[in-house]
Amino acid sequence: MLSAIRYEPGTLYLLDQRVLPSEERWLSLTTAAEVAAAISAMVVRGAPAIAIAAGYGLALSQRRGDDLDTAAEGLARARPTAVNLRWAVERLRGAPDIEAAARALHEDDLRVNVALGEHGADLLDGGVLTICNTGALATGGHGTALGMVRSAIAVGRDVHLYACETRPWLQGARLTAWECAQDRIRCTLVADGAAASVLASGRARAVVVGCDRVARNGDTANKLGTLNLAVVARHCGVPFYVAMPWSSYDRETATGRDIVVEERDPAELGGFQGGTVDAWNPAFDVTPAGLVTGWVTESGVLKALPPSVSPLPLPR
Ligand code: MRU
């Protein structure tokens, strides 16, 4: 199975996602500060994957005898929106053997994704629209939204994926298209602006996306452009599913208004203009819970996250 994170005692190896698909370059990191820098620079990206990398970063720090508080703080701050990152750092910070706990977190993520995929497989058939990369590259393996697609194909569904290119970093064009090609998943790349046409024309009959943080009321932060898909899906009467491992559910955050949305360097967007153009570059947007048809988790599909059942008990 495709994997972008490997650990050997004392060294974390990350597949550099900045240079895919033209180059498969692995970086070796030996300190928590290097891991935090790699997360900020998007060497590794995707909410579950950055949580796993941070876990190994803490393990490196413990092994070297470095200050754990400094390491934990630097890792947790590396990217602000994905709650998995903070969740993993807090969970592992107190473990007596952080290396073993980080390995367990990594293995657990794969199990979670496979279970989530199995719960969601029945929801997908025919054309499916997605955004960003939510596959093995973004997780400990299998993927969340892309994991649902993999699981649906495994049970015989005739899924054809439409992948938004996902500007400005092109996670869809560079990573999802590459990952699908590796696994022979039928995938058609579309410009982000073509998403409405994909739905309006009936090419896709469902939208499935990942998430970086789901607030207590179900408002969902995910890659910039997700909100556009949700609005168009509602207009077209197409179901809009969020693949949500419970590690992405943040019961301490009441609504989407309280979610910190990462803003990245405007040069990522306007760099080709020599950095002279004024640009706003939020990495994520927040989709109101009311536009979500269902959240697919490792413990089943939720049709709503009503306040009466929130905060939900975490299954682990
Ligand atoms: O900026 P990125 O590439 O880290 O954004 C990733 C996403 O928005 C994903 O949809 C989300 O993290 C879920 S990955 C399983």
py3Dmol code that shows the C-alpha trace and the ligand (Angstrom):
import py3Dmol

protein = """\
ATOM      1  CA  MET A   1       0.000   0.000   0.000  1.00  0.00           C
ATOM      2  CA  LEU A   2       1.151   3.526  -0.849  1.00  0.00           C
ATOM      3  CA  SER A   3       2.652   5.242   2.177  1.00  0.00           C
ATOM      4  CA  ALA A   4       4.230   8.672   2.549  1.00  0.00           C
ATOM      5  CA  ILE A   5       5.510   8.286   6.135  1.00  0.00           C
ATOM      6  CA  ARG A   6       8.131   5.807   7.370  1.00  0.00           C
ATOM      7  CA  TYR A   7       9.812   5.701  10.728  1.00  0.00           C
ATOM      8  CA  GLU A   8      12.932   3.989  11.965  1.00  0.00           C
ATOM      9  CA  PRO A   9      14.193   4.622  15.474  1.00  0.00           C
ATOM     10  CA  GLY A  10      15.857   8.040  15.351  1.00  0.00           C
ATOM     11  CA  THR A  11      14.779   8.988  11.822  1.00  0.00           C
ATOM     12  CA  LEU A  12      11.484   9.979  10.209  1.00  0.00           C
ATOM     13  CA  TYR A  13      11.285   9.585   6.433  1.00  0.00           C
ATOM     14  CA  LEU A  14       8.733  11.709   4.567  1.00  0.00           C
ATOM     15  CA  LEU A  15       7.833  11.518   0.896  1.00  0.00           C
ATOM     16  CA  ASP A  16       8.202  15.150  -0.207  1.00  0.00           C
ATOM     17  CA  GLN A  17       4.732  16.048  -1.490  1.00  0.00           C
ATOM     18  CA  ARG A  18       5.953  19.398  -2.810  1.00  0.00           C
ATOM     19  CA  VAL A  19       7.697  17.734  -5.736  1.00  0.00           C
ATOM     20  CA  LEU A  20       5.216  14.970  -6.582  1.00  0.00           C
ATOM     21  CA  PRO A  21       4.391  13.700  -9.127  1.00  0.00           C
ATOM     22  CA  SER A  22       7.483  14.662 -11.099  1.00  0.00           C
ATOM     23  CA  GLU A  23       9.864  13.363  -8.438  1.00  0.00           C
ATOM     24  CA  GLU A  24       9.594  10.764  -5.649  1.00  0.00           C
ATOM     25  CA  ARG A  25      12.005  12.298  -3.171  1.00  0.00           C
ATOM     26  CA  TRP A  26      12.248  11.132   0.454  1.00  0.00           C
ATOM     27  CA  LEU A  27      13.529  13.473   3.180  1.00  0.00           C
ATOM     28  CA  SER A  28      15.053  12.148   6.397  1.00  0.00           C
ATOM     29  CA  LEU A  29      14.414  14.135   9.572  1.00  0.00           C
ATOM     30  CA  THR A  30      15.956  13.668  12.985  1.00  0.00           C
ATOM     31  CA  THR A  31      14.544  16.465  15.180  1.00  0.00           C
ATOM     32  CA  ALA A  32      11.088  17.709  16.162  1.00  0.00           C
ATOM     33  CA  ALA A  33      11.980  21.169  14.832  1.00  0.00           C
ATOM     34  CA  GLU A  34      12.730  19.668  11.416  1.00  0.00           C
ATOM     35  CA  VAL A  35       9.406  17.827  11.496  1.00  0.00           C
ATOM     36  CA  ALA A  36       7.512  21.008  12.455  1.00  0.00           C
ATOM     37  CA  ALA A  37       9.212  22.873   9.588  1.00  0.00           C
ATOM     38  CA  ALA A  38       8.305  20.045   7.170  1.00  0.00           C
ATOM     39  CA  ILE A  39       4.664  20.229   8.260  1.00  0.00           C
ATOM     40  CA  SER A  40       4.556  24.026   7.797  1.00  0.00           C
ATOM     41  CA  ALA A  41       6.205  23.743   4.379  1.00  0.00           C
ATOM     42  CA  MET A  42       3.743  20.985   3.284  1.00  0.00           C
ATOM     43  CA  VAL A  43       6.367  18.285   2.761  1.00  0.00           C
ATOM     44  CA  VAL A  44       3.667  16.255   4.518  1.00  0.00           C
ATOM     45  CA  ARG A  45       0.060  17.449   4.446  1.00  0.00           C
ATOM     46  CA  GLY A  46      -3.472  16.242   5.103  1.00  0.00           C
ATOM     47  CA  ALA A  47      -4.859  16.366   8.639  1.00  0.00           C
ATOM     48  CA  PRO A  48      -4.235  12.730   9.684  1.00  0.00           C
ATOM     49  CA  ALA A  49      -0.782  12.609   8.066  1.00  0.00           C
ATOM     50  CA  ILE A  50       0.473  15.732   9.814  1.00  0.00           C
ATOM     51  CA  ALA A  51      -0.785  14.321  13.128  1.00  0.00           C
ATOM     52  CA  ILE A  52       1.169  11.093  12.537  1.00  0.00           C
ATOM     53  CA  ALA A  53       4.292  13.000  11.502  1.00  0.00           C
ATOM     54  CA  ALA A  54       3.995  15.173  14.631  1.00  0.00           C
ATOM     55  CA  GLY A  55       3.734  12.024  16.768  1.00  0.00           C
ATOM     56  CA  TYR A  56       7.009  10.771  15.341  1.00  0.00           C
ATOM     57  CA  GLY A  57       8.478  14.259  15.793  1.00  0.00           C
ATOM     58  CA  LEU A  58       7.729  14.039  19.515  1.00  0.00           C
ATOM     59  CA  ALA A  59       9.255  10.550  19.581  1.00  0.00           C
ATOM     60  CA  LEU A  60      12.464  11.939  18.034  1.00  0.00           C
ATOM     61  CA  SER A  61      12.520  14.615  20.694  1.00  0.00           C
ATOM     62  CA  GLN A  62      12.114  12.107  23.552  1.00  0.00           C
ATOM     63  CA  ARG A  63      14.786   9.827  22.095  1.00  0.00           C
ATOM     64  CA  ARG A  64      17.268  12.739  21.812  1.00  0.00           C
ATOM     65  CA  GLY A  65      16.473  14.002  25.304  1.00  0.00           C
ATOM     66  CA  ASP A  66      15.342  17.397  23.904  1.00  0.00           C
ATOM     67  CA  ASP A  67      12.857  19.572  25.754  1.00  0.00           C
ATOM     68  CA  LEU A  68       9.445  17.941  25.162  1.00  0.00           C
ATOM     69  CA  ASP A  69       7.385  21.052  25.897  1.00  0.00           C
ATOM     70  CA  THR A  70       9.242  23.079  23.277  1.00  0.00           C
ATOM     71  CA  ALA A  71       8.898  20.242  20.781  1.00  0.00           C
ATOM     72  CA  ALA A  72       5.183  19.794  21.478  1.00  0.00           C
ATOM     73  CA  GLU A  73       4.503  23.517  21.181  1.00  0.00           C
ATOM     74  CA  GLY A  74       6.389  23.833  17.875  1.00  0.00           C
ATOM     75  CA  LEU A  75       4.651  20.815  16.368  1.00  0.00           C
ATOM     76  CA  ALA A  76       1.154  21.822  17.500  1.00  0.00           C
ATOM     77  CA  ARG A  77       1.681  25.316  16.025  1.00  0.00           C
ATOM     78  CA  ALA A  78       2.985  24.095  12.654  1.00  0.00           C
ATOM     79  CA  ARG A  79      -0.454  24.337  11.033  1.00  0.00           C
ATOM     80  CA  PRO A  80      -3.446  25.833  12.852  1.00  0.00           C
ATOM     81  CA  THR A  81      -6.628  24.450  11.269  1.00  0.00           C
ATOM     82  CA  ALA A  82      -6.354  20.640  11.468  1.00  0.00           C
ATOM     83  CA  VAL A  83      -7.445  19.641  14.962  1.00  0.00           C
ATOM     84  CA  ASN A  84      -5.866  16.190  14.525  1.00  0.00           C
ATOM     85  CA  LEU A  85      -2.460  17.789  14.952  1.00  0.00           C
ATOM     86  CA  ARG A  86      -3.206  19.239  18.387  1.00  0.00           C
ATOM     87  CA  TRP A  87      -5.122  16.077  19.335  1.00  0.00           C
ATOM     88  CA  ALA A  88      -2.147  13.850  18.501  1.00  0.00           C
ATOM     89  CA  VAL A  89       0.420  16.050  20.235  1.00  0.00           C
ATOM     90  CA  GLU A  90      -1.694  16.222  23.406  1.00  0.00           C
ATOM     91  CA  ARG A  91      -2.392  12.497  23.354  1.00  0.00           C
ATOM     92  CA  LEU A  92       1.252  11.494  22.854  1.00  0.00           C
ATOM     93  CA  ARG A  93       2.836  14.138  25.079  1.00  0.00           C
ATOM     94  CA  GLY A  94       1.852  12.171  28.193  1.00  0.00           C
ATOM     95  CA  ALA A  95       2.806   8.709  26.908  1.00  0.00           C
ATOM     96  CA  PRO A  96       5.675   7.001  28.726  1.00  0.00           C
ATOM     97  CA  ASP A  97       7.029   5.534  25.457  1.00  0.00           C
ATOM     98  CA  ILE A  98       6.210   8.120  22.787  1.00  0.00           C
ATOM     99  CA  GLU A  99       7.801   6.076  20.003  1.00  0.00           C
ATOM    100  CA  ALA A 100       5.479   3.127  20.674  1.00  0.00           C
ATOM    101  CA  ALA A 101       2.496   5.475  20.996  1.00  0.00           C
ATOM    102  CA  ALA A 102       3.367   7.172  17.682  1.00  0.00           C
ATOM    103  CA  ARG A 103       3.568   3.807  15.920  1.00  0.00           C
ATOM    104  CA  ALA A 104       0.216   2.847  17.445  1.00  0.00           C
ATOM    105  CA  LEU A 105      -1.312   6.142  16.261  1.00  0.00           C
ATOM    106  CA  HIS A 106      -0.002   5.458  12.742  1.00  0.00           C
ATOM    107  CA  GLU A 107      -1.384   1.896  12.652  1.00  0.00           C
ATOM    108  CA  ASP A 108      -4.650   2.999  14.204  1.00  0.00           C
ATOM    109  CA  ASP A 109      -5.151   5.631  11.516  1.00  0.00           C
ATOM    110  CA  LEU A 110      -5.007   2.984   8.798  1.00  0.00           C
ATOM    111  CA  ARG A 111      -7.575   0.850  10.669  1.00  0.00           C
ATOM    112  CA  VAL A 112      -9.832   3.883  11.147  1.00  0.00           C
ATOM    113  CA  ASN A 113      -9.699   4.749   7.446  1.00  0.00           C
ATOM    114  CA  VAL A 114     -10.520   1.224   6.336  1.00  0.00           C
ATOM    115  CA  ALA A 115     -13.500   1.136   8.721  1.00  0.00           C
ATOM    116  CA  LEU A 116     -14.639   4.593   7.575  1.00  0.00           C
ATOM    117  CA  GLY A 117     -14.341   3.496   3.946  1.00  0.00           C
ATOM    118  CA  GLU A 118     -16.441   0.413   4.561  1.00  0.00           C
ATOM    119  CA  HIS A 119     -19.192   2.468   6.209  1.00  0.00           C
ATOM    120  CA  GLY A 120     -19.195   4.911   3.305  1.00  0.00           C
ATOM    121  CA  ALA A 121     -18.805   2.504   0.385  1.00  0.00           C
ATOM    122  CA  ASP A 122     -22.552   2.053  -0.148  1.00  0.00           C
ATOM    123  CA  LEU A 123     -23.050   5.802  -0.567  1.00  0.00           C
ATOM    124  CA  LEU A 124     -21.006   5.974  -3.761  1.00  0.00           C
ATOM    125  CA  ASP A 125     -21.770   4.739  -7.252  1.00  0.00           C
ATOM    126  CA  GLY A 126     -21.119   6.291 -10.664  1.00  0.00           C
ATOM    127  CA  GLY A 127     -19.597   9.765 -10.810  1.00  0.00           C
ATOM    128  CA  VAL A 128     -18.179  11.218  -7.586  1.00  0.00           C
ATOM    129  CA  LEU A 129     -16.715  14.711  -7.194  1.00  0.00           C
ATOM    130  CA  THR A 130     -13.945  15.452  -4.703  1.00  0.00           C
ATOM    131  CA  ILE A 131     -11.394  18.118  -3.838  1.00  0.00           C
ATOM    132  CA  CYS A 132      -7.833  18.160  -2.536  1.00  0.00           C
ATOM    133  CA  ASN A 133      -6.068  14.899  -1.678  1.00  0.00           C
ATOM    134  CA  THR A 134      -7.577  12.758   1.038  1.00  0.00           C
ATOM    135  CA  GLY A 135      -5.899   9.482   0.160  1.00  0.00           C
ATOM    136  CA  ALA A 136      -2.982   7.430   1.387  1.00  0.00           C
ATOM    137  CA  LEU A 137      -0.711  10.454   0.955  1.00  0.00           C
ATOM    138  CA  ALA A 138      -2.839  12.462   3.407  1.00  0.00           C
ATOM    139  CA  THR A 139      -3.222   9.734   6.048  1.00  0.00           C
ATOM    140  CA  GLY A 140      -1.637   6.629   7.509  1.00  0.00           C
ATOM    141  CA  GLY A 141      -2.960   4.719   4.471  1.00  0.00           C
ATOM    142  CA  HIS A 142      -6.128   4.041   2.435  1.00  0.00           C
ATOM    143  CA  GLY A 143      -7.439   7.592   2.941  1.00  0.00           C
ATOM    144  CA  THR A 144     -10.702   9.094   4.158  1.00  0.00           C
ATOM    145  CA  ALA A 145     -12.797  10.490   1.257  1.00  0.00           C
ATOM    146  CA  LEU A 146     -10.532   8.757  -1.254  1.00  0.00           C
ATOM    147  CA  GLY A 147     -10.625   5.743   1.072  1.00  0.00           C
ATOM    148  CA  MET A 148     -14.410   5.645   0.612  1.00  0.00           C
ATOM    149  CA  VAL A 149     -13.840   5.588  -3.133  1.00  0.00           C
ATOM    150  CA  ARG A 150     -11.305   2.748  -2.761  1.00  0.00           C
ATOM    151  CA  SER A 151     -13.708   0.789  -0.546  1.00  0.00           C
ATOM    152  CA  ALA A 152     -16.641   1.394  -2.906  1.00  0.00           C
ATOM    153  CA  ILE A 153     -14.622   0.059  -5.850  1.00  0.00           C
ATOM    154  CA  ALA A 154     -13.551  -2.933  -3.734  1.00  0.00           C
ATOM    155  CA  VAL A 155     -17.201  -3.909  -3.212  1.00  0.00           C
ATOM    156  CA  GLY A 156     -17.931  -3.643  -6.925  1.00  0.00           C
ATOM    157  CA  ARG A 157     -19.234  -0.084  -7.279  1.00  0.00           C
ATOM    158  CA  ASP A 158     -18.558   1.497 -10.653  1.00  0.00           C
ATOM    159  CA  VAL A 159     -17.053   4.720  -9.328  1.00  0.00           C
ATOM    160  CA  HIS A 160     -15.573   7.364 -11.584  1.00  0.00           C
ATOM    161  CA  LEU A 161     -13.851  10.115  -9.651  1.00  0.00           C
ATOM    162  CA  TYR A 162     -13.826  13.764 -10.706  1.00  0.00           C
ATOM    163  CA  ALA A 163     -10.946  15.494  -8.935  1.00  0.00           C
ATOM    164  CA  CYS A 164     -10.859  19.270  -8.580  1.00  0.00           C
ATOM    165  CA  GLU A 165      -7.350  20.501  -9.295  1.00  0.00           C
ATOM    166  CA  THR A 166      -7.417  22.393  -5.944  1.00  0.00           C
ATOM    167  CA  ARG A 167      -5.748  25.716  -6.435  1.00  0.00           C
ATOM    168  CA  PRO A 168      -3.332  27.139  -5.564  1.00  0.00           C
ATOM    169  CA  TRP A 169      -1.289  24.168  -4.327  1.00  0.00           C
ATOM    170  CA  LEU A 170      -2.805  21.635  -6.769  1.00  0.00           C
ATOM    171  CA  GLN A 171      -3.293  18.745  -4.339  1.00  0.00           C
ATOM    172  CA  GLY A 172      -5.918  17.357  -6.735  1.00  0.00           C
ATOM    173  CA  ALA A 173      -3.944  17.765  -9.948  1.00  0.00           C
ATOM    174  CA  ARG A 174      -0.605  16.626  -8.570  1.00  0.00           C
ATOM    175  CA  LEU A 175      -1.454  14.212  -5.751  1.00  0.00           C
ATOM    176  CA  THR A 176      -4.966  12.750  -6.198  1.00  0.00           C
ATOM    177  CA  ALA A 177      -4.487  12.207  -9.920  1.00  0.00           C
ATOM    178  CA  TRP A 178      -1.134  10.502  -9.215  1.00  0.00           C
ATOM    179  CA  GLU A 179      -2.518   8.371  -6.392  1.00  0.00           C
ATOM    180  CA  CYS A 180      -5.466   7.256  -8.512  1.00  0.00           C
ATOM    181  CA  ALA A 181      -3.141   6.367 -11.385  1.00  0.00           C
ATOM    182  CA  GLN A 182      -1.061   4.186  -9.010  1.00  0.00           C
ATOM    183  CA  ASP A 183      -4.196   2.260  -7.980  1.00  0.00           C
ATOM    184  CA  ARG A 184      -5.954   2.347 -11.383  1.00  0.00           C
ATOM    185  CA  ILE A 185      -8.881   4.333  -9.976  1.00  0.00           C
ATOM    186  CA  ARG A 186     -10.703   6.040 -12.850  1.00  0.00           C
ATOM    187  CA  CYS A 187     -10.110   9.732 -12.281  1.00  0.00           C
ATOM    188  CA  THR A 188     -10.874  12.779 -14.414  1.00  0.00           C
ATOM    189  CA  LEU A 189      -9.194  15.995 -13.415  1.00  0.00           C
ATOM    190  CA  VAL A 190     -11.259  19.183 -13.626  1.00  0.00           C
ATOM    191  CA  ALA A 191     -10.461  22.847 -13.054  1.00  0.00           C
ATOM    192  CA  ASP A 192     -11.982  24.054  -9.772  1.00  0.00           C
ATOM    193  CA  GLY A 193     -14.258  26.309 -11.804  1.00  0.00           C
ATOM    194  CA  ALA A 194     -15.659  23.272 -13.646  1.00  0.00           C
ATOM    195  CA  ALA A 195     -17.049  21.679 -10.468  1.00  0.00           C
ATOM    196  CA  ALA A 196     -20.483  23.281 -10.864  1.00  0.00           C
ATOM    197  CA  SER A 197     -20.669  21.974 -14.431  1.00  0.00           C
ATOM    198  CA  VAL A 198     -19.700  18.468 -13.289  1.00  0.00           C
ATOM    199  CA  LEU A 199     -22.686  18.468 -10.921  1.00  0.00           C
ATOM    200  CA  ALA A 200     -25.147  20.370 -13.108  1.00  0.00           C
ATOM    201  CA  SER A 201     -24.469  18.025 -16.033  1.00  0.00           C
ATOM    202  CA  GLY A 202     -25.107  14.932 -13.897  1.00  0.00           C
ATOM    203  CA  ARG A 203     -21.561  13.635 -14.405  1.00  0.00           C
ATOM    204  CA  ALA A 204     -21.201  13.267 -10.617  1.00  0.00           C
ATOM    205  CA  ARG A 205     -24.031  12.071  -8.406  1.00  0.00           C
ATOM    206  CA  ALA A 206     -22.294  12.620  -5.070  1.00  0.00           C
ATOM    207  CA  VAL A 207     -19.653  14.870  -3.548  1.00  0.00           C
ATOM    208  CA  VAL A 208     -17.274  13.493  -0.952  1.00  0.00           C
ATOM    209  CA  VAL A 209     -14.629  15.550   0.818  1.00  0.00           C
ATOM    210  CA  GLY A 210     -12.292  15.253   3.782  1.00  0.00           C
ATOM    211  CA  CYS A 211     -12.070  17.598   6.740  1.00  0.00           C
ATOM    212  CA  ASP A 212      -9.509  19.328   8.901  1.00  0.00           C
ATOM    213  CA  ARG A 213     -11.803  20.156  11.785  1.00  0.00           C
ATOM    214  CA  VAL A 214     -15.496  19.635  12.435  1.00  0.00           C
ATOM    215  CA  ALA A 215     -16.953  21.903  15.090  1.00  0.00           C
ATOM    216  CA  ARG A 216     -19.363  20.597  17.722  1.00  0.00           C
ATOM    217  CA  ASN A 217     -22.370  21.666  15.636  1.00  0.00           C
ATOM    218  CA  GLY A 218     -21.044  19.974  12.485  1.00  0.00           C
ATOM    219  CA  ASP A 219     -19.659  23.037  10.687  1.00  0.00           C
ATOM    220  CA  THR A 220     -16.813  21.609   8.657  1.00  0.00           C
ATOM    221  CA  ALA A 221     -13.438  23.160   7.812  1.00  0.00           C
ATOM    222  CA  ASN A 222     -11.748  21.690   4.765  1.00  0.00           C
ATOM    223  CA  LYS A 223      -9.663  22.703   1.786  1.00  0.00           C
ATOM    224  CA  LEU A 224     -10.563  26.019   0.180  1.00  0.00           C
ATOM    225  CA  GLY A 225     -13.267  25.415  -2.413  1.00  0.00           C
ATOM    226  CA  THR A 226     -15.174  22.834  -0.364  1.00  0.00           C
ATOM    227  CA  LEU A 227     -17.831  25.408   0.531  1.00  0.00           C
ATOM    228  CA  ASN A 228     -18.326  26.135  -3.179  1.00  0.00           C
ATOM    229  CA  LEU A 229     -18.936  22.410  -3.786  1.00  0.00           C
ATOM    230  CA  ALA A 230     -21.435  22.209  -0.916  1.00  0.00           C
ATOM    231  CA  VAL A 231     -23.433  25.183  -2.173  1.00  0.00           C
ATOM    232  CA  VAL A 232     -23.572  23.859  -5.729  1.00  0.00           C
ATOM    233  CA  ALA A 233     -24.374  20.327  -4.514  1.00  0.00           C
ATOM    234  CA  ARG A 234     -27.357  21.662  -2.582  1.00  0.00           C
ATOM    235  CA  HIS A 235     -28.519  23.636  -5.619  1.00  0.00           C
ATOM    236  CA  CYS A 236     -28.237  20.529  -7.826  1.00  0.00           C
ATOM    237  CA  GLY A 237     -29.830  18.168  -5.281  1.00  0.00           C
ATOM    238  CA  VAL A 238     -26.659  16.091  -5.021  1.00  0.00           C
ATOM    239  CA  PRO A 239     -25.642  14.567  -1.658  1.00  0.00           C
ATOM    240  CA  PHE A 240     -22.588  16.116  -0.008  1.00  0.00           C
ATOM    241  CA  TYR A 241     -20.653  13.782   2.329  1.00  0.00           C
ATOM    242  CA  VAL A 242     -17.808  14.584   4.700  1.00  0.00           C
ATOM    243  CA  ALA A 243     -15.404  11.757   5.540  1.00  0.00           C
ATOM    244  CA  MET A 244     -14.716  12.473   9.202  1.00  0.00           C
ATOM    245  CA  PRO A 245     -12.452  10.319  11.348  1.00  0.00           C
ATOM    246  CA  TRP A 246     -13.381  11.077  14.958  1.00  0.00           C
ATOM    247  CA  SER A 247      -9.916  12.572  15.440  1.00  0.00           C
ATOM    248  CA  SER A 248     -11.150  15.500  13.282  1.00  0.00           C
ATOM    249  CA  TYR A 249     -14.196  16.195  15.458  1.00  0.00           C
ATOM    250  CA  ASP A 250     -13.522  19.070  17.855  1.00  0.00           C
ATOM    251  CA  ARG A 251     -16.116  19.177  20.570  1.00  0.00           C
ATOM    252  CA  GLU A 252     -14.277  22.081  22.205  1.00  0.00           C
ATOM    253  CA  THR A 253     -15.061  24.320  19.239  1.00  0.00           C
ATOM    254  CA  ALA A 254     -18.731  25.302  19.242  1.00  0.00           C
ATOM    255  CA  THR A 255     -19.237  26.436  15.636  1.00  0.00           C
ATOM    256  CA  GLY A 256     -17.343  27.050  12.434  1.00  0.00           C
ATOM    257  CA  ARG A 257     -16.999  30.709  13.364  1.00  0.00           C
ATOM    258  CA  ASP A 258     -14.547  29.654  16.085  1.00  0.00           C
ATOM    259  CA  ILE A 259     -12.283  27.699  13.717  1.00  0.00           C
ATOM    260  CA  VAL A 260      -8.968  29.353  12.913  1.00  0.00           C
ATOM    261  CA  VAL A 261      -8.492  29.269   9.154  1.00  0.00           C
ATOM    262  CA  GLU A 262      -4.865  29.131   8.100  1.00  0.00           C
ATOM    263  CA  GLU A 263      -3.785  31.891   5.743  1.00  0.00           C
ATOM    264  CA  ARG A 264      -0.733  31.054   3.699  1.00  0.00           C
ATOM    265  CA  ASP A 265       1.844  33.163   1.898  1.00  0.00           C
ATOM    266  CA  PRO A 266       0.118  35.210  -0.855  1.00  0.00           C
ATOM    267  CA  ALA A 267       3.125  34.376  -3.031  1.00  0.00           C
ATOM    268  CA  GLU A 268       1.734  30.808  -3.357  1.00  0.00           C
ATOM    269  CA  LEU A 269      -1.093  32.433  -5.270  1.00  0.00           C
ATOM    270  CA  GLY A 270       0.455  35.426  -6.967  1.00  0.00           C
ATOM    271  CA  GLY A 271       4.071  34.298  -7.148  1.00  0.00           C
ATOM    272  CA  PHE A 272       4.069  34.211 -10.922  1.00  0.00           C
ATOM    273  CA  GLN A 273       3.500  37.986 -10.877  1.00  0.00           C
ATOM    274  CA  GLY A 274       6.816  38.416  -9.118  1.00  0.00           C
ATOM    275  CA  GLY A 275       4.962  38.786  -5.812  1.00  0.00           C
ATOM    276  CA  THR A 276       3.704  42.240  -6.803  1.00  0.00           C
ATOM    277  CA  VAL A 277      -0.003  41.431  -6.959  1.00  0.00           C
ATOM    278  CA  ASP A 278      -2.226  41.820  -3.886  1.00  0.00           C
ATOM    279  CA  ALA A 279      -3.533  38.354  -2.944  1.00  0.00           C
ATOM    280  CA  TRP A 280      -5.516  36.685  -0.131  1.00  0.00           C
ATOM    281  CA  ASN A 281      -4.651  33.024   0.321  1.00  0.00           C
ATOM    282  CA  PRO A 282      -6.780  31.193   2.919  1.00  0.00           C
ATOM    283  CA  ALA A 283      -5.992  27.466   2.846  1.00  0.00           C
ATOM    284  CA  PHE A 284      -9.423  26.330   4.062  1.00  0.00           C
ATOM    285  CA  ASP A 285     -13.072  27.327   4.203  1.00  0.00           C
ATOM    286  CA  VAL A 286     -15.916  26.379   6.507  1.00  0.00           C
ATOM    287  CA  THR A 287     -19.043  24.623   5.236  1.00  0.00           C
ATOM    288  CA  PRO A 288     -22.116  25.122   7.465  1.00  0.00           C
ATOM    289  CA  ALA A 289     -23.476  21.888   8.919  1.00  0.00           C
ATOM    290  CA  GLY A 290     -26.798  22.501   7.172  1.00  0.00           C
ATOM    291  CA  LEU A 291     -25.209  21.849   3.776  1.00  0.00           C
ATOM    292  CA  VAL A 292     -23.782  18.457   4.804  1.00  0.00           C
ATOM    293  CA  THR A 293     -25.825  15.359   3.955  1.00  0.00           C
ATOM    294  CA  GLY A 294     -23.815  13.102   6.242  1.00  0.00           C
ATOM    295  CA  TRP A 295     -20.540  12.687   8.093  1.00  0.00           C
ATOM    296  CA  VAL A 296     -18.952   9.310   7.443  1.00  0.00           C
ATOM    297  CA  THR A 297     -16.965   8.093  10.442  1.00  0.00           C
ATOM    298  CA  GLU A 298     -15.201   4.895  11.433  1.00  0.00           C
ATOM    299  CA  SER A 299     -18.197   4.059  13.616  1.00  0.00           C
ATOM    300  CA  GLY A 300     -20.932   4.742  11.056  1.00  0.00           C
ATOM    301  CA  VAL A 301     -22.655   7.427   9.009  1.00  0.00           C
ATOM    302  CA  LEU A 302     -24.200  10.362  10.873  1.00  0.00           C
ATOM    303  CA  LYS A 303     -26.967  12.209   9.081  1.00  0.00           C
ATOM    304  CA  ALA A 304     -26.731  15.121  11.469  1.00  0.00           C
ATOM    305  CA  LEU A 305     -24.762  16.326  14.450  1.00  0.00           C
ATOM    306  CA  PRO A 306     -27.625  17.906  16.406  1.00  0.00           C
ATOM    307  CA  PRO A 307     -26.763  19.949  19.490  1.00  0.00           C
ATOM    308  CA  SER A 308     -28.779  17.477  21.591  1.00  0.00           C
ATOM    309  CA  VAL A 309     -26.167  14.755  21.061  1.00  0.00           C
ATOM    310  CA  SER A 310     -23.121  17.023  21.146  1.00  0.00           C
ATOM    311  CA  PRO A 311     -20.554  16.826  22.545  1.00  0.00           C
ATOM    312  CA  LEU A 312     -20.468  13.302  21.173  1.00  0.00           C
ATOM    313  CA  PRO A 313     -18.587  10.680  23.133  1.00  0.00           C
ATOM    314  CA  LEU A 314     -15.406   9.795  21.298  1.00  0.00           C
ATOM    315  CA  PRO A 315     -15.343   6.069  20.550  1.00  0.00           C
ATOM    316  CA  ARG A 316     -11.740   5.723  21.724  1.00  0.00           C
TER     317      ARG A 316
END
"""
ligand_1 = """\
15
MRU
O -3.558 21.950 2.950
P -3.727 20.456 2.996
O -3.277 19.775 1.746
O -3.119 19.856 4.237
O -5.308 20.249 3.110
C -5.797 18.951 3.253
C -7.283 18.881 3.279
O -7.980 19.868 3.256
C -7.870 17.522 3.430
O -9.149 17.452 2.834
C -8.019 17.166 4.926
O -6.847 17.431 5.614
C -8.377 15.726 5.107
S -7.083 14.623 4.540
C -7.678 13.059 4.878
"""
view = py3Dmol.view(width=600, height=400)
view.addModel(protein, "pdb")
view.setStyle({"model": 0}, {"cartoon": {"style": "trace"}})
view.addModel(ligand_1, "xyz")
view.setStyle({"model": 1}, {"stick": {}})
view.zoomTo()
view.show()
